[in-house]
Amino acid sequence: MQQEQDWHTEAYKGMEVHVTALPKDERGKAWDYTVRVTQPGDDSTSEGELAAESGDDSDFPSEEAAVEAGFMRGYSMVDAMFQ
């Protein structure tokens, strides 16, 4: 069964950063994240978004920790767009 993704959104430097945490195991003891950066008003499924995953073997101990790490990654993606 596929789990519905719970997207969190924050505005940052004129862009929107969308983050969802994904459980890596059945017990919810390890989490990962996916990030999407969009233009304001676009949703997280927009075709024109920048997307990233944690990109490493990091396991975050909670959903909240994965979301926080995802926002940090999203902010750095936006910062790189404007350099």
C-alpha positions in Angstrom: 0.0 0.0 0.0 1.4 3.4 -1.0 1.5 6.0 1.8 0.1 9.5 1.2 2.7 12.1 1.4 2.3 15.0 3.9 3.9 18.0 2.3 5.1 21.0 4.5 5.6 24.3 2.7 7.5 27.5 3.6 8.2 30.6 1.6 11.9 31.4 1.2 13.5 34.2 -0.8 10.5 34.4 -3.2 10.3 30.7 -3.8 8.3 28.0 -2.0 10.1 25.0 -0.4 8.0 21.8 -0.1 9.3 19.0 2.1 7.9 15.6 2.9 9.3 13.0 5.3 9.3 9.4 4.3 9.6 6.4 6.6 12.5 4.1 5.7 11.3 1.2 7.8 8.0 -0.2 9.0 8.5 0.9 12.6 9.1 4.5 11.9 12.5 4.5 13.5 14.4 5.8 10.4 13.2 8.7 8.2 14.3 10.3 4.9 13.0 13.3 3.0 12.2 14.7 -0.4 12.4 18.4 -1.2 10.8 20.3 -4.1 11.3 24.0 -4.8 8.6 25.8 -6.8 7.5 29.2 -7.9 5.0 30.7 -5.5 1.5 29.3 -5.9 2.7 26.1 -7.6 2.0 22.9 -5.6 4.5 20.2 -4.7 3.6 18.2 -7.8 4.4 21.0 -10.3 6.3 19.8 -13.4 8.7 22.7 -13.2 10.1 22.1 -9.7 13.6 21.5 -8.6 13.6 18.2 -6.6 16.1 16.5 -4.3 16.3 13.7 -1.8 18.6 13.5 1.1 21.2 12.1 -1.3 23.1 10.1 1.3 22.6 7.2 3.7 21.4 9.5 6.5 18.6 8.1 8.7 16.8 10.7 10.7 15.4 9.6 14.0 12.0 11.2 13.6 9.7 12.6 11.0 10.3 16.1 12.5 14.0 15.8 12.2 13.7 14.7 8.5 11.4 17.6 7.7 13.9 20.1 9.4 16.8 18.6 7.4 14.7 18.8 4.3 14.0 22.5 4.8 17.7 23.2 5.3 18.5 21.4 2.0 15.7 23.3 0.3 17.0 26.6 1.5 20.5 25.8 0.2 19.0 24.9 -3.2 17.3 28.3 -3.4 20.4 30.1 -2.3 22.4 28.3 -5.1 19.8 29.5 -7.6 20.5 33.2 -6.8 24.4 33.1 -6.6 
